[in-house]
Amino acid sequence: MAKLLPPCVLVLGLLLLRAVRGFQLPKFEDDISVEAHEDHAGPRRHSGELVSVAAATHTESRAPPSFGLFVRVTEADLPYFASFLKHYALLGVNKFYLMNQRFEEDHPELVAYVKNMTLPTPAAIEFLSLDNIMHDDPVRTPGLVAAIGEDYIINVDADEYWVLPENVTDLTALVQEHPADIYYMRWIMVVSDELESELSSPYAANVGFPGKWMARRSIIPQPNVPFRMFGHHVVPTKTGAELQTLGDYKYGMNWTVGEKYNMSIQIFGKALPAYDSFSPGYMAHFWCRSFYDVILKTQRFNKGETCRSLSSYLKNLTEVPERLRTLAFLSLNTRDPMTVDAGRELMQVDTALEQKLVLEAACEGSREADVESIKSFHTSYLKYKEHLGELMATGAYPEHWPETSLSMDSSLGLTVTDWLYSLD
């Protein structure tokens, strides 16, 4: 879970920036650059070949445009991953770059599973073994951008599905008919807290925190990608670049800095204004694809290296994992409703694999104990959800959602996570 600077430091920094810049917060494209790791040896591709970031240069093709998508993938994503790859292949992605550490050494089952998938297009798949993955902001991972040769880079997680506007057939049509350097797609939250997924199209959803992006590779600084507030939600851009953007990406909020200062300032800002009212669609975020999915994510499934039994959470009645608290809020939220309809099913589940993995993740020592622990974990969650529902029925609600972070601990009461823990 990402954590912001202490409140006093953040407040003083914001006030100083206002004073220096004529009471205007800096735009994200002008943010001070904080360099990534100095180890720029680059990723180890599936063949084991070393790629030098400094030596890797690419030229953008004029027509047709090409699209590369990078995504972190673990065993926990596999029950849902075939539909993810299929969706983006149909959108026109030319190449998928799958990120993890030591693919061949530590994840042979994952590699074999993906290699056995059949895509509906000739899209290529490459496994990138990266030593220092920046999980809160993967585009800053040393060597990643240099390994991508396509004209446009798509930054998504494996549970995020870009839904294009009805009159746009694919990514090539989008870029040719509505050219831009950056495309922003707002999150639309889709969740299921049933043990096994019952999600089907069209999907009931709610507006969420801004989302993800596609950007022209040539505008991203290299070899060091700068630090940005909110990390992977904000496109890193070269200083001084004149850019055209499309999409609604407003995530600013007004924050009153106390009676002493008697002012309300906008923090986190708006990254870049859109040059046109056209929307490039939205990002259907299947934040919880089933309760089994949230167990896998809670356990940070990694083949038992840090195995913690589900029952250990239940021994401390005050301990409700953050992801379960967030799921309860998202499943109870009724504000800003939307319907996600891409004209077909988006997310589909390999139920046999999902059940196999969740039993392993329960980590109780026997199948019988695993099954019982999962049921008890779900029951505990439902009790918390009932409690939260009672509070929300009286008007309790995170003040800044959906214009703020979902799972960042700011220690300032600004995010959904802050709000959830303030209710204890």
C-alpha positions as CSV (number, residue, x, y, z in Angstrom):
1,M,0.0,0.0,0.0
2,A,1.5,3.3,-1.1
3,K,2.0,6.0,1.6
4,L,2.2,9.7,1.1
5,L,4.5,12.2,2.9
6,P,3.7,13.2,6.5
7,P,0.9,15.8,6.6
8,C,3.0,18.6,7.8
9,V,5.6,18.1,5.1
10,L,2.9,17.8,2.4
11,V,1.1,20.9,3.5
12,L,4.3,23.0,3.8
13,G,5.4,21.7,0.4
14,L,2.1,22.6,-1.3
15,L,2.1,26.1,0.3
16,L,5.7,26.7,-0.8
17,L,4.9,25.6,-4.4
18,R,2.0,28.0,-4.4
19,A,4.2,30.9,-3.3
20,V,7.0,30.1,-5.7
21,R,4.7,29.5,-8.7
22,G,2.3,32.4,-8.2
23,F,-0.3,30.3,-6.2
24,Q,-0.5,27.6,-8.9
25,L,0.3,24.0,-8.3
26,P,2.6,22.5,-10.9
27,K,1.2,20.4,-13.7
28,F,2.2,16.8,-13.7
29,E,4.2,17.2,-16.9
30,D,6.4,19.7,-15.0
31,D,7.0,17.5,-11.9
32,I,10.5,17.3,-10.5
33,S,12.1,14.2,-11.8
34,V,13.1,11.6,-9.3
35,E,15.3,9.0,-11.0
36,A,14.6,5.3,-11.0
37,H,17.1,2.7,-10.1
38,E,20.5,3.2,-11.6
39,D,20.6,-0.5,-12.7
40,H,19.7,-0.1,-16.4
41,A,20.7,-3.5,-17.6
42,G,17.2,-4.0,-18.8
43,P,14.9,-7.0,-18.8
44,R,15.8,-10.5,-19.4
45,R,13.6,-11.7,-22.3
46,H,12.2,-15.2,-22.3
47,S,15.2,-16.3,-24.4
48,G,17.6,-15.0,-21.7
49,E,18.9,-12.3,-24.0
50,L,20.1,-9.1,-22.2
51,V,18.7,-5.9,-23.6
52,S,20.7,-2.7,-23.1
53,V,18.5,0.3,-22.4
54,A,21.1,2.8,-23.7
55,A,21.5,0.9,-27.0
56,A,17.8,0.2,-27.6
57,T,16.3,2.9,-29.9
58,H,13.2,2.6,-32.0
59,T,11.6,4.6,-34.8
60,E,7.9,5.0,-34.9
61,S,6.1,3.6,-38.0
62,R,4.0,6.1,-39.9
63,A,1.2,3.7,-40.8
64,P,-0.4,1.7,-39.6
65,P,0.3,2.5,-35.9
66,S,1.4,-0.3,-33.6
67,F,0.4,-1.0,-30.1
68,G,2.3,-2.6,-27.2
69,L,0.7,-3.4,-23.9
70,F,2.6,-4.2,-20.7
71,V,1.1,-5.9,-17.7
72,R,2.3,-7.5,-14.5
73,V,1.1,-11.1,-14.3
74,T,1.3,-13.7,-11.5
75,E,-0.3,-17.1,-11.0
76,A,-3.2,-15.4,-9.2
77,D,-4.2,-13.7,-12.5
78,L,-4.3,-16.9,-14.6
79,P,-7.9,-18.0,-14.1
80,Y,-9.0,-14.7,-15.7
81,F,-6.1,-14.0,-18.0
82,A,-7.2,-15.6,-21.2
83,S,-10.2,-13.3,-21.5
84,F,-7.9,-10.3,-20.8
85,L,-5.5,-11.2,-23.6
86,K,-8.4,-12.0,-26.0
87,H,-10.0,-8.6,-25.3
88,Y,-7.0,-6.6,-26.1
89,A,-6.0,-8.7,-29.1
90,L,-9.5,-7.9,-30.5
91,L,-8.8,-4.2,-29.9
92,G,-5.7,-4.4,-32.0
93,V,-2.8,-4.8,-29.6
94,N,0.2,-6.1,-31.6
95,K,2.3,-7.3,-28.7
96,F,1.9,-8.1,-25.1
97,Y,4.8,-7.6,-22.7
98,L,4.2,-9.8,-19.6
99,M,6.2,-8.6,-16.6
100,N,7.5,-10.6,-13.6
101,Q,10.7,-11.6,-11.9
102,R,12.6,-14.7,-13.0
103,F,9.8,-16.0,-15.2
104,E,11.4,-19.3,-16.3
105,E,13.0,-20.0,-12.9
106,D,10.2,-19.2,-10.6
107,H,7.0,-19.3,-12.7
108,P,7.3,-22.2,-15.2
109,E,3.6,-23.1,-14.7
110,L,2.5,-19.6,-15.6
111,V,4.6,-19.5,-18.7
112,A,3.3,-22.9,-19.8
113,Y,-0.3,-21.9,-19.2
114,V,0.0,-18.7,-21.2
115,K,1.9,-20.4,-24.1
116,N,-1.1,-22.9,-24.4
117,M,-3.6,-20.0,-24.9
118,T,-5.0,-19.3,-28.3
119,L,-5.5,-15.7,-29.4
120,P,-8.0,-14.5,-32.0
121,T,-5.3,-12.5,-33.8
122,P,-1.6,-12.9,-34.6
123,A,-0.6,-10.7,-31.6
124,A,2.7,-11.7,-30.1
125,I,3.5,-12.4,-26.4
126,E,6.9,-11.7,-24.8
127,F,7.9,-12.6,-21.2
128,L,10.1,-9.9,-19.6
129,S,12.0,-11.0,-16.5
130,L,12.7,-7.7,-14.6
131,D,14.7,-7.5,-11.5
132,N,13.3,-4.3,-10.0
133,I,9.6,-4.0,-10.8
134,M,8.2,-0.7,-9.5
135,H,4.8,-2.2,-8.4
136,D,3.1,1.1,-7.7
137,D,4.3,2.6,-10.9
138,P,5.5,-0.2,-13.3
139,V,6.3,2.2,-16.2
140,R,9.3,3.3,-14.0
141,T,10.7,-0.2,-14.0
142,P,14.3,0.0,-15.4
143,G,14.4,-1.3,-18.9
144,L,10.7,-1.7,-19.5
145,V,10.0,1.2,-21.9
146,A,13.2,0.5,-23.9
147,A,12.0,-3.1,-24.4
148,I,8.8,-1.9,-26.1
149,G,9.1,-1.2,-29.8
150,E,5.5,-0.2,-30.7
151,D,4.4,3.3,-31.4
152,Y,1.9,3.4,-28.5
153,I,2.2,2.0,-25.0
154,I,-0.9,0.8,-23.1
155,N,-0.6,0.8,-19.3
156,V,-3.1,-1.5,-17.6
157,D,-3.4,-4.2,-14.9
158,A,-4.8,-7.6,-15.7
159,D,-8.2,-6.8,-14.3
160,E,-8.7,-3.6,-16.5
161,Y,-10.6,-3.8,-19.8
162,W,-10.6,-0.8,-22.1
163,V,-14.1,-0.3,-23.7
164,L,-13.9,1.8,-26.8
165,P,-16.7,4.1,-27.9
166,E,-19.5,2.4,-29.9
167,N,-18.5,4.0,-33.2
168,V,-14.8,3.1,-32.9
169,T,-13.9,-0.4,-34.1
170,D,-10.4,-0.8,-32.8
171,L,-7.2,1.0,-31.7
172,T,-6.0,1.8,-35.2
173,A,-9.3,3.5,-36.0
174,L,-9.1,5.4,-32.7
175,V,-5.7,6.8,-33.5
176,Q,-6.4,7.5,-37.1
177,E,-9.8,9.2,-36.5
178,H,-8.9,10.9,-33.2
179,P,-5.1,11.4,-33.2
180,A,-3.5,12.3,-29.8
181,D,-0.3,11.7,-27.8
182,I,-2.2,10.6,-24.7
183,Y,-5.5,8.8,-24.2
184,Y,-7.0,8.7,-20.7
185,M,-9.7,6.2,-19.7
186,R,-11.5,6.6,-16.4
187,W,-12.1,3.6,-14.1
188,I,-15.6,2.1,-14.0
189,M,-15.7,-0.2,-11.1
190,V,-17.1,-3.7,-11.5
191,V,-17.1,-6.0,-8.4
192,S,-18.5,-9.4,-7.3
193,D,-18.2,-10.6,-3.7
194,E,-19.8,-14.0,-4.4
195,L,-17.6,-16.9,-3.7
196,E,-17.6,-17.9,-7.4
197,S,-18.0,-15.2,-10.1
198,E,-21.6,-14.5,-11.3
199,L,-20.6,-11.5,-13.4
200,S,-22.1,-11.4,-16.9
201,S,-22.6,-8.7,-19.5
202,P,-23.9,-6.1,-19.3
203,Y,-22.2,-5.4,-16.0
204,A,-23.6,-3.2,-13.2
205,A,-20.8,-0.7,-12.2
206,N,-20.0,2.6,-10.6
207,V,-17.7,5.5,-11.6
208,G,-14.3,5.2,-9.9
209,F,-11.0,7.0,-9.5
210,P,-9.5,8.2,-12.8
211,G,-8.0,5.1,-14.4
212,K,-5.3,4.3,-16.9
213,W,-3.8,5.5,-20.2
214,M,-2.3,4.9,-23.6
215,A,0.5,7.1,-24.7
216,R,2.8,7.6,-27.7
217,R,6.1,5.9,-26.7
218,S,8.2,8.7,-28.0
219,I,6.9,11.2,-25.3
220,I,8.0,9.1,-22.4
221,P,11.3,10.2,-20.9
222,Q,14.2,7.7,-21.0
223,P,16.2,6.2,-19.5
224,N,14.8,7.5,-16.2
225,V,11.0,7.9,-15.9
226,P,10.2,10.6,-13.3
227,F,8.2,10.1,-10.1
228,R,4.6,11.3,-10.3
229,M,2.0,11.7,-7.6
230,F,-0.4,8.7,-8.1
231,G,2.2,6.8,-10.1
232,H,0.7,4.7,-12.8
233,H,-2.4,6.8,-13.1
234,V,-0.4,9.7,-14.6
235,V,1.5,9.6,-17.9
236,P,5.2,10.5,-17.6
237,T,6.1,13.0,-20.3
238,K,9.3,14.7,-21.5
239,T,9.8,18.2,-20.1
240,G,8.4,20.9,-22.3
241,A,6.7,18.6,-24.7
242,E,3.6,20.1,-26.5
243,L,1.1,17.3,-26.2
244,Q,-2.4,16.5,-27.4
245,T,-4.6,14.6,-25.0
246,L,-8.0,13.0,-25.1
247,G,-10.2,11.8,-22.2
248,D,-11.6,13.0,-18.9
249,Y,-8.9,12.6,-16.3
250,K,-9.9,15.1,-13.6
251,Y,-8.9,13.9,-10.2
252,G,-8.3,17.1,-8.4
253,M,-10.0,17.8,-5.1
254,N,-10.4,20.9,-3.0
255,W,-8.7,20.5,0.4
256,T,-9.2,23.1,3.1
257,V,-5.9,23.6,4.9
258,G,-7.3,24.6,8.2
259,E,-8.4,27.9,9.8
260,K,-4.9,29.1,10.3
261,Y,-4.4,29.5,6.5
262,N,-8.1,30.2,5.7
263,M,-7.8,28.8,2.2
264,S,-8.9,25.9,0.1
265,I,-6.4,24.6,-2.4
266,Q,-6.7,22.1,-5.2
267,I,-4.3,19.2,-4.7
268,F,-3.2,16.5,-7.1
269,G,-4.5,18.7,-9.9
270,K,-5.5,17.7,-13.5
271,A,-2.7,16.2,-15.5
272,L,-3.3,17.7,-18.9
273,P,-6.4,19.3,-20.5
274,A,-8.1,17.4,-23.3
275,Y,-7.9,19.3,-26.7
276,D,-11.3,17.9,-27.7
277,S,-14.5,16.8,-26.1
278,F,-14.3,13.3,-27.7
279,S,-14.0,10.5,-25.2
280,P,-11.8,7.5,-26.0
281,G,-14.0,5.2,-23.9
282,Y,-13.5,4.0,-20.3
283,M,-11.6,1.4,-18.3
284,A,-13.9,-1.4,-16.9
285,H,-12.0,-2.3,-13.8
286,F,-13.0,-5.7,-12.5
287,W,-11.5,-4.9,-9.2
288,C,-12.9,-8.1,-7.6
289,R,-13.8,-10.8,-10.1
290,S,-15.1,-13.2,-7.3
291,F,-14.4,-13.7,-3.6
292,Y,-11.9,-16.3,-4.6
293,D,-10.1,-13.6,-6.5
294,V,-9.9,-11.3,-3.5
295,I,-8.5,-14.2,-1.4
296,L,-5.7,-14.7,-4.0
297,K,-5.0,-11.0,-3.9
298,T,-5.1,-10.8,-0.1
299,Q,-2.7,-13.6,0.2
300,R,-0.5,-12.1,-2.5
301,F,-0.2,-15.6,-4.0
302,N,3.4,-16.6,-4.5
303,K,3.5,-20.4,-4.3
304,G,3.6,-20.5,-0.6
305,E,6.8,-18.6,0.0
306,T,5.1,-16.4,2.6
307,C,2.2,-18.6,3.2
308,R,-0.3,-17.3,5.8
309,S,-3.4,-19.3,6.6
310,L,-6.7,-17.6,6.1
311,S,-7.8,-18.7,9.6
312,S,-5.1,-16.5,11.1
313,Y,-7.0,-13.5,10.2
314,L,-10.1,-14.7,12.0
315,K,-8.2,-15.2,15.3
316,N,-8.0,-11.4,15.7
317,L,-11.6,-10.2,15.3
318,T,-10.4,-6.6,14.8
319,E,-8.2,-7.5,11.8
320,V,-10.0,-7.2,8.5
321,P,-7.6,-7.1,5.6
322,E,-7.7,-3.8,3.7
323,R,-8.7,-5.4,0.5
324,L,-11.8,-6.9,2.1
325,R,-12.8,-3.5,3.6
326,T,-12.4,-1.9,0.2
327,L,-14.4,-4.7,-1.5
328,A,-17.2,-4.1,1.1
329,F,-17.3,-0.4,0.2
330,L,-17.3,-1.0,-3.5
331,S,-20.0,-3.6,-3.3
332,L,-22.2,-1.3,-1.2
333,N,-21.6,1.9,-3.2
334,T,-24.6,3.0,-5.2
335,R,-23.5,6.5,-6.3
336,D,-22.6,7.3,-9.9
337,P,-24.1,4.1,-11.3
338,M,-23.1,2.9,-14.8
339,T,-23.6,-0.1,-17.1
340,V,-20.6,-1.6,-18.8
341,D,-21.7,-3.0,-22.1
342,A,-19.1,-3.8,-24.8
343,G,-21.6,-5.9,-26.8
344,R,-20.0,-9.2,-25.6
345,E,-18.7,-10.8,-22.5
346,L,-15.4,-9.2,-21.3
347,M,-14.2,-11.1,-18.2
348,Q,-14.4,-14.9,-18.2
349,V,-13.1,-17.4,-15.6
350,D,-11.3,-20.7,-15.7
351,T,-13.2,-21.9,-12.7
352,A,-11.3,-25.2,-12.3
353,L,-8.0,-23.3,-12.1
354,E,-9.4,-20.6,-9.8
355,Q,-10.6,-23.2,-7.3
356,K,-7.3,-25.0,-7.4
357,L,-5.3,-21.9,-6.7
358,V,-7.6,-20.6,-4.0
359,L,-7.3,-23.9,-2.1
360,E,-3.6,-23.6,-2.3
361,A,-3.7,-20.0,-1.1
362,A,-5.9,-20.9,1.9
363,C,-2.7,-22.6,3.3
364,E,-4.4,-24.7,6.0
365,G,-2.7,-28.0,5.4
366,S,-5.6,-30.1,4.1
367,R,-8.4,-29.8,1.5
368,E,-11.0,-30.1,4.2
369,A,-9.4,-27.4,6.3
370,D,-8.9,-25.2,3.2
371,V,-12.6,-25.4,2.2
372,E,-13.8,-24.6,5.8
373,S,-11.4,-21.7,6.2
374,I,-12.5,-20.1,2.9
375,K,-16.2,-20.4,4.0
376,S,-15.3,-18.8,7.4
377,F,-13.3,-16.1,5.7
378,H,-16.3,-15.2,3.5
379,T,-18.6,-15.2,6.5
380,S,-16.3,-12.9,8.4
381,Y,-16.3,-10.6,5.4
382,L,-20.1,-10.6,5.2
383,K,-20.3,-9.5,8.8
384,Y,-18.0,-6.6,8.2
385,K,-19.9,-5.7,5.1
386,E,-23.2,-5.7,7.1
387,H,-21.5,-3.4,9.7
388,L,-20.2,-1.0,7.0
389,G,-23.6,-1.0,5.3
390,E,-25.3,0.2,8.5
391,L,-22.8,3.1,8.7
392,M,-23.3,4.0,5.1
393,A,-27.0,3.9,5.5
394,T,-26.7,6.7,8.0
395,G,-24.7,8.8,5.6
396,A,-21.1,7.7,6.1
397,Y,-19.2,8.0,2.8
398,P,-15.6,8.9,1.8
399,E,-15.7,12.7,1.2
400,H,-13.5,12.8,-1.9
401,W,-14.5,9.6,-3.8
402,P,-14.3,9.2,-6.7
403,E,-11.9,12.0,-7.2
404,T,-9.2,10.5,-4.9
405,S,-7.2,7.4,-4.5
406,L,-9.0,4.1,-3.6
407,S,-6.2,2.3,-1.7
408,M,-3.5,4.9,-0.8
409,D,-2.8,5.6,2.9
410,S,-2.3,9.3,3.0
411,S,-2.7,9.7,6.8
412,L,-4.6,12.9,5.9
413,G,-8.1,11.5,5.6
414,L,-8.2,12.1,1.9
415,T,-8.6,8.6,0.5
416,V,-11.0,5.7,0.7
417,T,-8.5,3.7,2.7
418,D,-8.1,6.6,5.2
419,W,-11.9,6.7,5.6
420,L,-12.3,3.0,6.1
421,Y,-9.8,2.9,8.9
422,S,-11.2,6.0,10.5
423,L,-14.4,4.0,11.1
424,D,-12.8,1.5,13.5
